[in-house]
Amino acid sequence: MHADVGDRLHVHGRNVGTPDQFSEIIEIRGEDGAPPYVVRHEDGTEGLVFPGPDATVERPPAHETT
């Protein structure tokens, strides 16, 4: 897994009816973009995360310049 600051960590719900969780990656603690990550959750809390196999990194959409 590789991430950059500003990417989103998407943790998929493991059970039916369990919502997915999204967090913004605000700091990379591993080498070359590897975990662990310091993230800001949707409720504003921050924490250190060691993502498991149910997590993916999503890049923010590129901003178009006009």
Biotite code that builds the C-alpha atoms (Angstrom):
import biotite.structure as struc

atoms = struc.array([
    struc.Atom([0.000, 0.000, 0.000], chain_id="A", res_id=1, res_name="MET", atom_name="CA", element="C"),
    struc.Atom([1.271, 3.450, -0.938], chain_id="A", res_id=2, res_name="HIS", atom_name="CA", element="C"),
    struc.Atom([-0.251, 6.830, -0.079], chain_id="A", res_id=3, res_name="ALA", atom_name="CA", element="C"),
    struc.Atom([0.505, 10.532, -0.182], chain_id="A", res_id=4, res_name="ASP", atom_name="CA", element="C"),
    struc.Atom([-0.671, 13.244, 2.203], chain_id="A", res_id=5, res_name="VAL", atom_name="CA", element="C"),
    struc.Atom([-4.126, 14.353, 1.058], chain_id="A", res_id=6, res_name="GLY", atom_name="CA", element="C"),
    struc.Atom([-5.212, 10.914, -0.189], chain_id="A", res_id=7, res_name="ASP", atom_name="CA", element="C"),
    struc.Atom([-8.263, 9.248, 1.326], chain_id="A", res_id=8, res_name="ARG", atom_name="CA", element="C"),
    struc.Atom([-8.182, 5.992, 3.246], chain_id="A", res_id=9, res_name="LEU", atom_name="CA", element="C"),
    struc.Atom([-11.313, 3.983, 2.442], chain_id="A", res_id=10, res_name="HIS", atom_name="CA", element="C"),
    struc.Atom([-12.043, 1.167, 4.895], chain_id="A", res_id=11, res_name="VAL", atom_name="CA", element="C"),
    struc.Atom([-14.739, -1.090, 3.474], chain_id="A", res_id=12, res_name="HIS", atom_name="CA", element="C"),
    struc.Atom([-17.462, -2.329, 5.845], chain_id="A", res_id=13, res_name="GLY", atom_name="CA", element="C"),
    struc.Atom([-16.929, -6.001, 6.648], chain_id="A", res_id=14, res_name="ARG", atom_name="CA", element="C"),
    struc.Atom([-20.532, -6.904, 7.349], chain_id="A", res_id=15, res_name="ASN", atom_name="CA", element="C"),
    struc.Atom([-23.761, -6.223, 5.534], chain_id="A", res_id=16, res_name="VAL", atom_name="CA", element="C"),
    struc.Atom([-25.165, -2.942, 6.813], chain_id="A", res_id=17, res_name="GLY", atom_name="CA", element="C"),
    struc.Atom([-21.836, -1.709, 8.174], chain_id="A", res_id=18, res_name="THR", atom_name="CA", element="C"),
    struc.Atom([-20.996, 1.584, 6.464], chain_id="A", res_id=19, res_name="PRO", atom_name="CA", element="C"),
    struc.Atom([-17.651, 2.240, 4.833], chain_id="A", res_id=20, res_name="ASP", atom_name="CA", element="C"),
    struc.Atom([-15.338, 4.667, 6.619], chain_id="A", res_id=21, res_name="GLN", atom_name="CA", element="C"),
    struc.Atom([-13.415, 7.458, 4.908], chain_id="A", res_id=22, res_name="PHE", atom_name="CA", element="C"),
    struc.Atom([-10.490, 9.369, 6.398], chain_id="A", res_id=23, res_name="SER", atom_name="CA", element="C"),
    struc.Atom([-8.050, 11.934, 5.045], chain_id="A", res_id=24, res_name="GLU", atom_name="CA", element="C"),
    struc.Atom([-4.387, 10.970, 5.295], chain_id="A", res_id=25, res_name="ILE", atom_name="CA", element="C"),
    struc.Atom([-2.612, 13.874, 6.991], chain_id="A", res_id=26, res_name="ILE", atom_name="CA", element="C"),
    struc.Atom([0.767, 12.283, 7.782], chain_id="A", res_id=27, res_name="GLU", atom_name="CA", element="C"),
    struc.Atom([2.778, 9.294, 6.556], chain_id="A", res_id=28, res_name="ILE", atom_name="CA", element="C"),
    struc.Atom([4.822, 7.511, 9.227], chain_id="A", res_id=29, res_name="ARG", atom_name="CA", element="C"),
    struc.Atom([6.169, 4.631, 7.100], chain_id="A", res_id=30, res_name="GLY", atom_name="CA", element="C"),
    struc.Atom([8.896, 4.728, 4.481], chain_id="A", res_id=31, res_name="GLU", atom_name="CA", element="C"),
    struc.Atom([8.072, 5.609, 0.852], chain_id="A", res_id=32, res_name="ASP", atom_name="CA", element="C"),
    struc.Atom([4.357, 6.155, 1.499], chain_id="A", res_id=33, res_name="GLY", atom_name="CA", element="C"),
    struc.Atom([3.851, 2.948, 3.464], chain_id="A", res_id=34, res_name="ALA", atom_name="CA", element="C"),
    struc.Atom([1.703, 2.671, 6.614], chain_id="A", res_id=35, res_name="PRO", atom_name="CA", element="C"),
    struc.Atom([1.156, 3.602, 9.346], chain_id="A", res_id=36, res_name="PRO", atom_name="CA", element="C"),
    struc.Atom([-0.802, 6.766, 8.553], chain_id="A", res_id=37, res_name="TYR", atom_name="CA", element="C"),
    struc.Atom([-2.105, 9.563, 10.725], chain_id="A", res_id=38, res_name="VAL", atom_name="CA", element="C"),
    struc.Atom([-5.639, 10.221, 9.493], chain_id="A", res_id=39, res_name="VAL", atom_name="CA", element="C"),
    struc.Atom([-8.453, 12.686, 10.125], chain_id="A", res_id=40, res_name="ARG", atom_name="CA", element="C"),
    struc.Atom([-11.795, 10.909, 10.329], chain_id="A", res_id=41, res_name="HIS", atom_name="CA", element="C"),
    struc.Atom([-15.063, 12.390, 9.055], chain_id="A", res_id=42, res_name="GLU", atom_name="CA", element="C"),
    struc.Atom([-16.024, 13.419, 12.612], chain_id="A", res_id=43, res_name="ASP", atom_name="CA", element="C"),
    struc.Atom([-12.814, 15.478, 12.933], chain_id="A", res_id=44, res_name="GLY", atom_name="CA", element="C"),
    struc.Atom([-10.938, 13.120, 15.257], chain_id="A", res_id=45, res_name="THR", atom_name="CA", element="C"),
    struc.Atom([-7.412, 12.088, 14.351], chain_id="A", res_id=46, res_name="GLU", atom_name="CA", element="C"),
    struc.Atom([-5.604, 8.822, 14.912], chain_id="A", res_id=47, res_name="GLY", atom_name="CA", element="C"),
    struc.Atom([-2.800, 6.511, 13.876], chain_id="A", res_id=48, res_name="LEU", atom_name="CA", element="C"),
    struc.Atom([-3.970, 3.747, 11.517], chain_id="A", res_id=49, res_name="VAL", atom_name="CA", element="C"),
    struc.Atom([-2.344, 0.515, 10.394], chain_id="A", res_id=50, res_name="PHE", atom_name="CA", element="C"),
    struc.Atom([-4.722, -0.341, 7.501], chain_id="A", res_id=51, res_name="PRO", atom_name="CA", element="C"),
    struc.Atom([-5.735, -3.944, 6.962], chain_id="A", res_id=52, res_name="GLY", atom_name="CA", element="C"),
    struc.Atom([-6.686, -5.833, 3.801], chain_id="A", res_id=53, res_name="PRO", atom_name="CA", element="C"),
    struc.Atom([-10.154, -4.245, 3.831], chain_id="A", res_id=54, res_name="ASP", atom_name="CA", element="C"),
    struc.Atom([-8.675, -0.764, 3.180], chain_id="A", res_id=55, res_name="ALA", atom_name="CA", element="C"),
    struc.Atom([-7.762, 1.020, -0.036], chain_id="A", res_id=56, res_name="THR", atom_name="CA", element="C"),
    struc.Atom([-6.113, 4.364, -0.784], chain_id="A", res_id=57, res_name="VAL", atom_name="CA", element="C"),
    struc.Atom([-8.011, 6.730, -3.076], chain_id="A", res_id=58, res_name="GLU", atom_name="CA", element="C"),
    struc.Atom([-6.335, 9.632, -4.806], chain_id="A", res_id=59, res_name="ARG", atom_name="CA", element="C"),
    struc.Atom([-8.235, 12.948, -4.856], chain_id="A", res_id=60, res_name="PRO", atom_name="CA", element="C"),
    struc.Atom([-9.490, 13.955, -8.302], chain_id="A", res_id=61, res_name="PRO", atom_name="CA", element="C"),
    struc.Atom([-7.106, 16.190, -10.225], chain_id="A", res_id=62, res_name="ALA", atom_name="CA", element="C"),
    struc.Atom([-8.120, 19.826, -10.348], chain_id="A", res_id=63, res_name="HIS", atom_name="CA", element="C"),
    struc.Atom([-8.702, 21.146, -13.834], chain_id="A", res_id=64, res_name="GLU", atom_name="CA", element="C"),
    struc.Atom([-7.084, 24.426, -14.753], chain_id="A", res_id=65, res_name="THR", atom_name="CA", element="C"),
    struc.Atom([-9.031, 26.714, -17.086], chain_id="A", res_id=66, res_name="THR", atom_name="CA", element="C"),
])
